[in-house]
Amino acid sequence: ALRGSKPINPSGGLKSKGHPVGATGIGQIVELTHQLRHDAGERQLSKARIGLAQNMGGSGGSGVVHVLKALQ
């Protein structure tokens, strides 16, 4: 839920983007960047200050987590 205490997938998630397999990670970072810059239009979270993106590659052979924080 966009208005919950811990919003998840404000962009609608991978299915809403056509599941861009090779570009999944960068899509997550772009969404976080829009949220943290308060530049996400109608899906903007009102108090976005910190964002987390997690992604796995292949059959789980590689994984990455990004934690981004808005500059004040």
C-alpha positions in Angstrom: 0.0 0.0 0.0 1.3 3.4 -0.9 0.0 5.0 2.2 1.1 2.3 4.7 3.9 2.6 7.2 6.3 0.8 4.9 5.3 1.3 1.3 6.3 -1.4 -1.2 6.5 -1.0 -5.0 5.0 2.4 -5.5 5.7 2.0 -9.3 3.5 -1.1 -9.4 6.5 -3.5 -9.5 8.0 -5.5 -12.3 4.8 -6.6 -13.9 3.6 -3.1 -14.4 6.9 -2.4 -16.3 6.7 -5.4 -18.5 9.3 -7.2 -16.4 12.5 -5.7 -18.1 14.6 -8.7 -17.0 18.1 -7.3 -17.8 17.1 -3.8 -16.5 15.3 -4.7 -13.3 18.0 -3.3 -11.0 18.3 0.0 -12.8 14.5 0.3 -12.9 14.4 0.0 -9.1 17.2 2.6 -8.6 15.4 5.0 -11.0 12.1 4.6 -8.9 14.0 5.2 -5.7 15.7 8.3 -7.1 12.3 9.7 -8.2 10.9 9.1 -4.7 13.8 10.5 -2.8 13.9 13.7 -5.1 10.1 14.0 -4.6 9.7 13.8 -8.3 7.4 10.7 -8.7 4.2 12.4 -9.6 0.9 10.7 -8.6 2.8 7.7 -7.0 4.9 10.0 -4.8 5.3 8.9 -1.2 4.8 11.9 1.1 7.7 11.3 3.5 10.3 9.4 1.3 13.7 9.8 3.0 15.3 6.3 2.7 14.8 3.6 0.0 15.9 0.0 -0.4 16.2 -2.0 -3.6 17.1 -5.7 -3.6 17.8 -7.8 -6.7 19.1 -11.3 -7.6 20.7 -12.3 -10.8 20.7 -15.7 -12.6 19.4 -18.5 -10.5 20.3 -16.7 -7.3 24.0 -16.8 -8.0 24.4 -13.1 -7.4 22.6 -10.6 -5.3 22.8 -6.9 -4.5 21.1 -4.5 -2.1 21.1 -0.8 -2.4 20.1 1.6 0.4 19.7 5.2 -0.7 19.1 8.2 1.4 17.7 11.6 0.4 20.0 14.6 0.7 18.5 17.3 2.8 
